[in-house]
Structure formats: C-alpha cells, structure tokens
Amino acid sequence: MAALGVATGGSSWFSALALGVTLLKCLLIPTYHSTDFEVHRNWLAITHSLPISQWYYEATSEWTLDYPPFFAWFEYALSHVAKYFDQEMLNVRNLNYCSSRTLLFQRFSVIFTDTLFVYAVHECCKCIDGKKAGKELTEKPKFILSVLLLWNFGLLIVDHIHFQYNGFLSGLMLLSIARLFQKRHMEGAFLFAVLLHFKHIYLYVAPAYGVYLLRSYCFTANKPDGSIRWNSFSFLRLISLGLIVFLVSALSLGPFLALNQLPQVFSRLFPFKRGLCHVYWAPNFWALYSVLDKVLSIIGPRGFLRCLILCALSSFMFGWHVHEKAILLAVLPMSLLSVGKAGDASIFLILTTTGHYSLFPLLFTAPELPIKILLMLLFTIYSISSLKTLFRKEKPLFNWMETFYLLGLGPLEVFCEFVFPFTSWQLKYPFIPLLLTSVYCAVGITYAWFKLYVSVLTDPPVGKTKKQ
C-alpha cells in the first residue's frame, strides 16, 4: 500500500484510503449475503472436485457454471486455498452449505482479490491531467477520483454484502483503460481480451475498444484537424491485435475445443432458450450504433472513454434480462470523467446517485438497512461536495429540475422502508416499493444516458476544447 501512495505523487492519502476501505470491508463480513454466495461456493466445489470435462455439464445445483473459462480457473485456484478453511465447502452435493469458515474464506477472497482493483485505481490516478498550476490543485482531482472509485457505494454493497467479485473484474477493466491512456495499446488490448474471458458481460463495451484501437493504434498518424490519414494504416499492428485476441481465446477455450465441448460451454454462456440472446446481440447493436454515431470525432482516450460508457449505458438501457448490478459497468468508468469537466461531473452525480439507489432492494434484510443508508449518504454527500468544490468556478452542477429529482429519493426511501410496511397494501401489493424504486431510478438513469449522448454529439473533439 505504501508503494502505491508514493507512486501516486508521494502522498500517503492513497494508502490511507485503500487501508480504510479494506477495514470497512472486513467489518461487513457478518452481514447478509445473497444466493450469489452459494453460486460461487458451488463453482468452487465443481472446479475442485470434478475434472475439467464435467465443469460445464455439472447440474446438481441450479446454480450451474455459466461464466467463461478464465473465471472457472479463477475459482479453481481459489478452491486450493479454500480446502484449508473447510473441505466440506468443496463437496458438490453440499448444497447451500455455509459454515463460519466458509463465510470467512468467501468474504476474504473478495477482499484479497480487490488488491487488483486498488492497483488499477492507482494507475488511473496517474493518468489524471495535471495542467492546473500548483501541486495542491494537481493532487485534488486524484484524491477525489480515488475516493469515488475505492469507496464506491455500489461496489461495497454488491461485492461485500450481497457478494460477488465485481471489484476484481472492474480492476481489470480500469487497468486496461489506464494502459490505453498511457499509450500502451497492446497491453490494454491484452487486458481487455483477458477480461472478456472472465465475464462476457463486457462484450457490451467491446465496440468502443475496437473502434478506438483501430483508430488510435492501427492508424499511425492523424491530420491536424483530428481526421485520420488513410495512407498511414498499419496492417502489422492490426494483425498483432488480432493475434492477441486469438492467443487469449485459444488459451481460454482451447481445452474445451480439445474435449469437443465448445457447444456446451457456449450454451451455458449464452442460454438462448431463455431468450438471453437479446442481451448479447441487440444491446451490442445499440452500443455499436452509439459508437459509430460519433466515430469520426473520436480523438484520444477521453473520446474512447465516453464511447465506452455510452456502450455500457446503451446496453443497460436496451438489453433484455438486465441485472440492476450492471449499472456499475457504466458508473465506475464515469468516475474517471467526473474529475475532468463540470458537465461530466453533473452526469456522473445523477447517474451514480440513482444507479446506487436502485441497488437498495438487493439488501432487503433489517440489519443492513442502516448500513446501506449511511454508506450511500456518506458517498453521495462526499461526491457532490468534492466535485462542487473542484468546479466551483464553473456553472452549478445541477439545475432546479435535477436538484428536485435527486432530493425526491429521500421521500421515496422513507415511503418504501418506513411507511409502506405499515399500510394495508403490504400484503395485497408487496411489489409496490420495488416498482416505485425501479421506475423512479429509470427516469434518472435515462436522463443521464440522454445527457451523455448529447454531450458526445455536441462537445468539440479532444484537442479543440477550451482550456479550463
């Protein structure tokens, strides 16, 4: 941790932030956990107890293995540590098994693998443009970004209460983005290819990567106006990118190809019988449309980052069977934009506040009620106050309509948690709180998506923006 602090500008605040959030995660160990806890315990058991030929066929539990092979190997590696905690958790037939040692292992596995996320945040902070005069002004955006990412409310409740490994996966994505900012295109492409074989939901943002790498890496020179020089295209670089994707895919899928099991693997990853084909194709159409709409003006990493977020939000908006947790795919990279421009900060605050509040129904047990309210209040208050301070010379971050909407989340929470349970509607219409939450938050997320889309279409290309 100390090394990260030094590398981030010689300050100890990064180490303190990382250590502080790690301690908070440890305090959350006894909290409620969802069925995803059993999902991952079952995957530990499958990969540890069965030969690879049975991983994607095993169906003793309803929570069958349906992530790409790299995640299966990730579970396999974890299982060899898990056996020293409680061997019984690795029994495939021990359904819904949860001993105190199993709980500790599962929770600490998420905390430990979050080390990658911490490192990725550190690398992203190094990419923050330090054009403002004075060390204090240069460090401030980095500090704010570190808090927005390391202490992200959504990640805290989804990973460390609800239970998943989004921090580890988001770390891969953020590290990939950082490498592209640092002009280390091959490394960035490699990390993203690896990420796709950990969790295929990241196909949503693949069009942004494809367009950006094609333009910024395969075309070796640009004209002064930002347009590309068509005679500067490098087929060698295109082949090298293709080779990275091929080699990573071969490493991931090769063993199953040798076993003649690729159809079975893909049937788990893309269960067409449930209609999920729409999730991975229709949203990608919208995501690709969103990218191509601005393709000729994508100049530099920030243009790529905007289109990546737009891909993620478009897939979230128009996909079928979308999990509410998928909003984090847009919220986390949007944090990187929030410290650069006041307009992006405004979009981020609307998106992150409504997106995080939409996760509240995931934690429905009484002991977690004060925890989720307190954590969200702290994160939201800090986000708004810090970004307002950072852009205090700009116009207000919210207009009256946006302010009124965000304040409306307070009365909504009071009604859903404290009023509705004592009404006669509770037994007859138990779905009302979830319905109200979903519809109200959908308005805010749709508004943020529309505002981001407008900014992509109307903002001048990078290199022609006014100096702040």
C-alpha positions as CSV (number, residue, x, y, z in Angstrom):
1,M,0.0,0.0,0.0
2,A,2.8,2.4,0.9
3,A,4.4,1.9,-2.5
4,L,1.1,2.8,-4.2
5,G,0.9,6.0,-2.2
6,V,4.4,7.1,-3.2
7,A,3.8,6.2,-6.9
8,T,0.6,8.4,-6.8
9,G,2.5,11.6,-6.2
10,G,4.4,11.0,-3.0
11,S,1.2,11.2,-0.9
12,S,0.2,8.9,1.9
13,W,-3.5,9.6,1.4
14,F,-3.9,6.9,-1.3
15,S,-2.6,4.2,1.1
16,A,-4.9,5.6,3.9
17,L,-7.9,5.5,1.6
18,A,-7.1,1.9,0.5
19,L,-6.5,0.7,4.0
20,G,-9.6,2.4,5.3
21,V,-12.0,0.8,2.8
22,T,-10.3,-2.5,3.4
23,L,-11.1,-2.3,7.1
24,L,-14.7,-1.3,6.3
25,K,-15.0,-4.4,4.1
26,C,-13.8,-6.5,7.0
27,L,-16.5,-5.0,9.2
28,L,-19.1,-6.0,6.6
29,I,-18.1,-9.7,6.8
30,P,-21.0,-10.8,9.1
31,T,-23.7,-9.0,7.0
32,Y,-26.4,-10.7,4.9
33,H,-25.3,-12.4,1.7
34,S,-27.4,-13.4,-1.3
35,T,-27.8,-16.6,-3.3
36,D,-24.6,-15.5,-5.2
37,F,-22.7,-16.6,-2.2
38,E,-23.9,-20.2,-2.8
39,V,-23.3,-19.8,-6.6
40,H,-19.7,-19.1,-6.1
41,R,-19.3,-21.8,-3.4
42,N,-20.8,-24.3,-5.8
43,W,-18.4,-23.2,-8.5
44,L,-15.5,-23.7,-6.1
45,A,-16.8,-27.3,-5.5
46,I,-17.3,-28.0,-9.2
47,T,-13.9,-26.9,-10.3
48,H,-12.1,-28.5,-7.4
49,S,-13.9,-31.9,-7.2
50,L,-14.6,-32.6,-10.9
51,P,-12.4,-33.0,-14.0
52,I,-12.5,-30.1,-16.5
53,S,-14.6,-32.3,-18.8
54,Q,-17.5,-32.1,-16.4
55,W,-17.3,-28.4,-15.4
56,Y,-19.9,-27.1,-17.9
57,Y,-22.1,-30.2,-17.6
58,E,-22.5,-30.5,-13.8
59,A,-26.1,-29.6,-12.8
60,T,-26.6,-31.0,-9.3
61,S,-27.3,-27.4,-8.2
62,E,-29.5,-24.9,-10.1
63,W,-26.5,-22.5,-9.9
64,T,-24.6,-24.1,-12.8
65,L,-21.2,-22.7,-14.0
66,D,-22.1,-20.1,-16.6
67,Y,-19.1,-17.8,-16.7
68,P,-16.2,-18.0,-19.3
69,P,-13.3,-20.4,-18.6
70,F,-10.9,-17.9,-17.1
71,F,-13.3,-17.4,-14.3
72,A,-13.7,-21.1,-13.9
73,W,-9.9,-21.4,-13.5
74,F,-10.1,-18.4,-11.0
75,E,-12.5,-20.4,-8.9
76,Y,-10.2,-23.5,-9.3
77,A,-7.3,-21.5,-7.9
78,L,-9.3,-20.2,-5.0
79,S,-10.5,-23.7,-4.2
80,H,-7.0,-24.8,-3.4
81,V,-6.9,-22.2,-0.7
82,A,-10.5,-22.9,0.4
83,K,-9.6,-26.5,1.3
84,Y,-7.5,-25.3,4.2
85,F,-10.5,-23.5,5.6
86,D,-13.3,-26.0,5.2
87,Q,-13.0,-29.1,3.0
88,E,-16.8,-29.6,3.1
89,M,-17.5,-26.4,1.1
90,L,-15.9,-28.2,-1.8
91,N,-18.4,-31.0,-1.9
92,V,-20.6,-30.6,-4.9
93,R,-23.6,-32.2,-3.1
94,N,-23.4,-30.0,-0.1
95,L,-26.0,-27.6,-1.5
96,N,-26.5,-24.3,0.4
97,Y,-23.6,-25.1,2.6
98,C,-22.3,-22.2,4.8
99,S,-20.1,-22.8,7.8
100,S,-18.4,-19.9,9.7
101,R,-15.1,-20.8,8.0
102,T,-16.7,-20.9,4.6
103,L,-18.1,-17.5,5.2
104,L,-14.7,-16.1,6.2
105,F,-13.0,-17.6,3.2
106,Q,-15.5,-16.4,0.7
107,R,-15.5,-12.8,2.2
108,F,-11.8,-12.6,2.4
109,S,-11.3,-13.9,-1.1
110,V,-13.3,-10.9,-2.4
111,I,-11.3,-8.5,-0.2
112,F,-8.0,-10.0,-1.2
113,T,-8.7,-10.1,-4.9
114,D,-9.7,-6.4,-4.7
115,T,-6.0,-5.7,-4.5
116,L,-6.1,-5.6,-8.3
117,F,-8.8,-3.0,-8.2
118,V,-6.7,-0.9,-5.8
119,Y,-3.7,-1.1,-8.1
120,A,-5.9,-0.2,-11.1
121,V,-7.3,2.9,-9.4
122,H,-3.7,3.9,-8.6
123,E,-2.8,3.6,-12.3
124,C,-5.9,5.6,-13.3
125,C,-5.0,8.4,-10.9
126,K,-1.6,8.6,-12.6
127,C,-3.5,9.4,-15.9
128,I,-5.2,12.4,-14.5
129,D,-4.2,15.5,-16.4
130,G,-2.2,17.8,-14.1
131,K,-2.4,21.0,-16.2
132,K,-3.6,23.1,-13.3
133,A,-0.9,25.1,-11.5
134,G,0.4,24.1,-8.2
135,K,0.8,20.7,-6.6
136,E,-2.3,21.1,-4.4
137,L,-4.6,21.6,-7.4
138,T,-3.0,18.8,-9.3
139,E,-3.5,16.3,-6.4
140,K,-7.1,17.3,-5.7
141,P,-8.7,15.6,-8.7
142,K,-6.6,12.5,-8.0
143,F,-7.8,12.4,-4.4
144,I,-11.5,12.8,-5.4
145,L,-11.2,10.1,-8.1
146,S,-9.6,7.7,-5.6
147,V,-12.5,8.2,-3.2
148,L,-15.1,7.8,-5.9
149,L,-13.6,4.6,-7.0
150,L,-12.1,3.0,-3.9
151,W,-15.1,3.9,-1.7
152,N,-17.7,3.3,-4.5
153,F,-21.0,2.6,-2.7
154,G,-22.3,0.2,-5.3
155,L,-19.2,-2.0,-5.2
156,L,-19.2,-2.1,-1.4
157,I,-22.8,-3.4,-1.2
158,V,-22.8,-5.6,-4.2
159,D,-19.4,-7.3,-3.5
160,H,-19.0,-7.2,0.2
161,I,-22.6,-7.6,1.4
162,H,-24.6,-9.1,-1.5
163,F,-21.5,-11.0,-2.6
164,Q,-19.7,-11.0,-6.0
165,Y,-16.3,-10.4,-7.5
166,N,-17.0,-7.1,-9.4
167,G,-14.0,-5.3,-7.8
168,F,-11.6,-7.8,-9.3
169,L,-13.2,-7.7,-12.7
170,S,-13.6,-3.9,-12.6
171,G,-9.9,-3.7,-11.7
172,L,-9.1,-5.5,-15.0
173,M,-11.2,-3.0,-17.0
174,L,-9.8,0.1,-15.3
175,L,-6.2,-1.2,-15.7
176,S,-6.9,-1.8,-19.3
177,I,-8.3,1.8,-19.7
178,A,-5.2,3.2,-17.8
179,R,-2.9,1.4,-20.2
180,L,-4.7,2.9,-23.2
181,F,-4.4,6.4,-21.6
182,Q,-0.6,5.6,-21.2
183,K,-0.4,4.7,-25.0
184,R,0.4,1.1,-24.0
185,H,-2.2,-0.2,-26.6
186,M,-1.1,-3.8,-26.8
187,E,-1.1,-4.2,-23.0
188,G,-4.6,-2.5,-22.8
189,A,-5.9,-4.8,-25.6
190,F,-4.5,-7.9,-23.9
191,L,-6.1,-7.0,-20.5
192,F,-9.5,-6.4,-22.1
193,A,-9.2,-9.7,-24.0
194,V,-8.5,-11.5,-20.8
195,L,-11.4,-9.7,-19.1
196,L,-13.8,-10.9,-21.8
197,H,-12.8,-14.5,-20.9
198,F,-13.5,-13.8,-17.2
199,K,-17.0,-12.4,-17.7
200,H,-18.7,-12.0,-21.1
201,I,-20.9,-9.1,-20.0
202,Y,-18.0,-6.9,-21.0
203,L,-18.9,-7.6,-24.7
204,Y,-21.2,-4.6,-24.2
205,V,-18.2,-2.2,-24.4
206,A,-16.1,-4.2,-26.9
207,P,-17.2,-1.9,-29.8
208,A,-15.6,1.1,-28.1
209,Y,-12.4,-0.8,-27.7
210,G,-12.4,-2.0,-31.3
211,V,-13.0,1.5,-32.8
212,Y,-10.5,3.2,-30.5
213,L,-7.7,0.7,-31.1
214,L,-8.4,0.7,-34.9
215,R,-8.2,4.5,-35.0
216,S,-5.5,5.2,-32.4
217,Y,-3.2,2.3,-32.8
218,C,-3.6,0.9,-36.3
219,F,-3.6,4.3,-38.0
220,T,-0.1,5.6,-37.1
221,A,-0.7,9.3,-37.9
222,N,-3.6,11.9,-37.8
223,K,-4.1,15.1,-39.6
224,P,-4.1,18.4,-37.7
225,D,-7.9,18.6,-37.7
226,G,-8.1,15.2,-36.0
227,S,-9.1,13.2,-39.0
228,I,-7.1,10.1,-39.9
229,R,-4.6,9.7,-42.7
230,W,-5.9,6.8,-44.7
231,N,-2.4,6.0,-46.1
232,S,-1.0,5.5,-42.6
233,F,-2.8,2.3,-41.8
234,S,-0.6,-0.4,-40.4
235,F,-1.7,-4.0,-41.2
236,L,1.1,-5.3,-39.0
237,R,-0.5,-3.6,-35.9
238,L,-3.9,-4.9,-36.9
239,I,-2.5,-8.4,-37.2
240,S,-0.8,-8.0,-33.8
241,L,-4.1,-7.0,-32.2
242,G,-5.8,-9.9,-33.8
243,L,-3.1,-12.2,-32.6
244,I,-3.6,-11.1,-29.0
245,V,-7.3,-11.8,-29.2
246,F,-6.6,-15.2,-30.8
247,L,-4.0,-16.3,-28.3
248,V,-6.1,-15.3,-25.3
249,S,-9.1,-17.0,-26.7
250,A,-7.1,-20.1,-27.6
251,L,-5.7,-20.3,-24.0
252,S,-9.3,-19.9,-22.6
253,L,-11.3,-22.1,-25.0
254,G,-8.6,-24.4,-26.3
255,P,-9.0,-27.2,-23.6
256,F,-12.8,-27.3,-24.3
257,L,-12.2,-27.3,-28.0
258,A,-9.9,-30.4,-27.5
259,L,-12.7,-32.0,-25.5
260,N,-15.2,-31.2,-28.2
261,Q,-17.2,-29.2,-25.6
262,L,-17.3,-25.7,-27.1
263,P,-21.1,-26.0,-27.9
264,Q,-21.8,-26.9,-24.3
265,V,-19.7,-24.0,-23.0
266,F,-21.4,-21.5,-25.2
267,S,-24.8,-23.0,-24.3
268,R,-24.0,-22.0,-20.7
269,L,-22.6,-18.6,-21.5
270,F,-25.5,-17.7,-23.9
271,P,-28.6,-19.7,-22.8
272,F,-30.7,-19.0,-25.9
273,K,-33.6,-21.0,-24.6
274,R,-34.2,-18.3,-22.0
275,G,-34.2,-15.6,-24.6
276,L,-30.9,-14.2,-23.4
277,C,-29.6,-13.9,-27.0
278,H,-31.1,-10.5,-26.9
279,V,-28.9,-9.5,-24.1
280,Y,-25.7,-10.1,-26.0
281,W,-26.8,-9.1,-29.5
282,A,-29.5,-6.4,-29.5
283,P,-27.6,-4.3,-26.9
284,N,-24.4,-4.6,-28.8
285,F,-26.2,-3.3,-31.9
286,W,-27.3,-0.2,-29.9
287,A,-23.8,0.1,-28.4
288,L,-22.2,-0.2,-31.8
289,Y,-24.7,2.4,-33.2
290,S,-23.8,4.7,-30.3
291,V,-20.1,4.4,-31.2
292,L,-20.5,4.7,-34.9
293,D,-22.6,7.8,-34.5
294,K,-19.5,9.6,-33.3
295,V,-16.8,7.5,-34.8
296,L,-15.3,10.2,-37.0
297,S,-14.7,12.5,-34.0
298,I,-13.1,10.0,-31.6
299,I,-9.7,11.6,-30.9
300,G,-7.8,10.5,-27.8
301,P,-8.5,8.3,-24.8
302,R,-11.3,10.6,-23.4
303,G,-13.3,10.1,-26.5
304,F,-12.8,6.4,-26.2
305,L,-13.8,6.6,-22.5
306,R,-17.0,8.5,-23.4
307,C,-18.0,5.9,-26.0
308,L,-17.2,3.0,-23.7
309,I,-19.5,4.5,-21.1
310,L,-22.1,5.1,-23.7
311,C,-21.8,1.5,-24.9
312,A,-22.3,0.3,-21.3
313,L,-25.3,2.6,-20.7
314,S,-26.9,1.8,-24.0
315,S,-26.7,-2.0,-23.3
316,F,-28.1,-1.4,-19.9
317,M,-30.9,0.7,-21.3
318,F,-32.0,-1.6,-24.1
319,G,-30.9,-5.0,-23.1
320,W,-33.2,-7.9,-22.1
321,H,-33.0,-9.6,-18.7
322,V,-30.6,-6.9,-17.4
323,H,-29.4,-7.2,-13.8
324,E,-29.5,-4.0,-11.8
325,K,-25.9,-4.6,-10.8
326,A,-24.9,-4.0,-14.4
327,I,-25.2,-0.2,-13.8
328,L,-21.7,-0.4,-12.2
329,L,-20.3,-1.1,-15.7
330,A,-21.1,2.5,-16.5
331,V,-20.7,4.1,-13.1
332,L,-17.1,3.1,-12.4
333,P,-15.5,4.4,-15.7
334,M,-17.8,7.5,-15.5
335,S,-15.9,8.3,-12.3
336,L,-12.8,8.9,-14.5
337,L,-14.6,11.6,-16.5
338,S,-16.2,13.2,-13.5
339,V,-12.9,15.0,-12.4
340,G,-12.2,16.4,-15.8
341,K,-15.2,18.6,-16.7
342,A,-18.1,20.1,-14.9
343,G,-20.6,18.7,-17.4
344,D,-19.3,15.2,-16.9
345,A,-19.3,15.7,-13.2
346,S,-23.0,16.6,-13.4
347,I,-23.9,13.5,-15.4
348,F,-21.8,11.3,-13.1
349,L,-23.6,12.5,-10.0
350,I,-27.0,11.9,-11.5
351,L,-26.0,8.5,-12.8
352,T,-24.2,7.3,-9.7
353,T,-26.9,8.6,-7.2
354,T,-29.8,7.0,-9.0
355,G,-27.8,3.9,-10.0
356,H,-26.7,3.3,-6.5
357,Y,-30.1,3.8,-5.0
358,S,-31.5,1.3,-7.5
359,L,-29.3,-1.3,-5.8
360,F,-31.1,-0.8,-2.4
361,P,-33.6,-3.7,-3.0
362,L,-30.7,-6.1,-3.2
363,L,-30.3,-5.7,0.6
364,F,-33.7,-6.3,2.0
365,T,-33.0,-7.5,5.5
366,A,-33.4,-5.2,8.5
367,P,-29.8,-5.3,9.9
368,E,-28.5,-3.9,6.6
369,L,-31.0,-1.0,6.4
370,P,-29.0,1.5,8.4
371,I,-25.7,0.3,6.8
372,K,-26.9,0.9,3.2
373,I,-28.5,4.2,4.0
374,L,-25.4,5.5,5.9
375,L,-22.9,4.4,3.3
376,M,-24.9,5.8,0.4
377,L,-25.4,9.1,2.3
378,L,-21.7,9.4,3.0
379,F,-20.6,8.5,-0.5
380,T,-23.2,10.8,-2.1
381,I,-22.5,13.8,0.1
382,Y,-18.8,13.5,-0.5
383,S,-19.2,13.1,-4.3
384,I,-21.4,16.2,-4.6
385,S,-19.4,18.4,-2.2
386,S,-16.0,17.4,-3.6
387,L,-17.0,17.9,-7.3
388,K,-18.7,21.1,-6.5
389,T,-15.5,22.4,-4.9
390,L,-13.4,21.1,-7.8
391,F,-15.6,23.0,-10.3
392,R,-16.6,26.0,-8.0
393,K,-15.7,28.5,-10.8
394,E,-18.0,26.7,-13.3
395,K,-21.8,26.9,-13.5
396,P,-23.8,25.0,-10.9
397,L,-23.6,21.2,-11.4
398,F,-27.4,20.8,-11.1
399,N,-30.3,22.8,-12.4
400,W,-33.5,23.1,-10.4
401,M,-35.2,20.1,-12.0
402,E,-32.2,17.9,-11.4
403,T,-32.0,19.0,-7.8
404,F,-35.7,18.4,-7.2
405,Y,-35.4,14.9,-8.7
406,L,-32.4,13.9,-6.6
407,L,-34.0,15.2,-3.4
408,G,-37.0,13.1,-4.3
409,L,-35.0,10.0,-3.5
410,G,-35.4,10.9,0.2
411,P,-39.2,10.8,0.4
412,L,-39.2,7.7,-1.8
413,E,-36.9,5.8,0.7
414,V,-39.0,6.9,3.6
415,F,-42.2,5.6,2.0
416,C,-40.7,2.3,0.8
417,E,-38.9,1.4,4.1
418,F,-40.8,3.1,6.8
419,V,-44.4,3.9,5.6
420,F,-45.4,1.1,3.2
421,P,-44.7,-1.8,5.6
422,F,-47.4,-0.4,8.0
423,T,-50.1,0.0,5.4
424,S,-52.8,-2.4,4.4
425,W,-51.3,-2.6,0.9
426,Q,-48.3,-4.6,2.1
427,L,-50.0,-8.0,1.8
428,K,-52.0,-7.3,-1.3
429,Y,-49.4,-5.3,-3.3
430,P,-46.0,-6.3,-1.9
431,F,-44.3,-5.3,-5.2
432,I,-45.1,-1.6,-4.9
433,P,-41.8,-0.5,-3.3
434,L,-39.7,-2.3,-5.9
435,L,-41.9,-0.9,-8.7
436,L,-41.6,2.7,-7.4
437,T,-37.8,2.3,-6.9
438,S,-37.3,0.9,-10.4
439,V,-39.5,3.4,-12.2
440,Y,-38.1,6.4,-10.3
441,C,-34.5,5.4,-10.9
442,A,-35.1,4.5,-14.5
443,V,-36.1,8.2,-15.1
444,G,-32.8,9.4,-13.6
445,I,-30.6,6.8,-15.5
446,T,-32.4,7.5,-18.8
447,Y,-31.9,11.2,-18.3
448,A,-28.1,10.7,-17.6
449,W,-27.9,8.5,-20.6
450,F,-29.6,11.1,-22.8
451,K,-27.4,13.9,-21.4
452,L,-24.2,11.9,-22.0
453,Y,-25.3,11.1,-25.6
454,V,-25.9,14.8,-26.2
455,S,-22.5,15.7,-24.8
456,V,-20.8,13.1,-27.1
457,L,-22.6,14.6,-30.1
458,T,-22.1,18.3,-29.3
459,D,-18.8,18.6,-27.4
460,P,-15.9,19.6,-29.6
461,P,-13.3,16.9,-30.3
462,V,-10.4,16.5,-27.9
463,G,-7.7,18.9,-28.9
464,K,-10.2,21.7,-29.7
465,T,-11.7,22.1,-26.2
466,K,-11.2,25.3,-24.4
467,K,-8.7,25.3,-21.6
468,Q,-10.4,25.2,-18.2
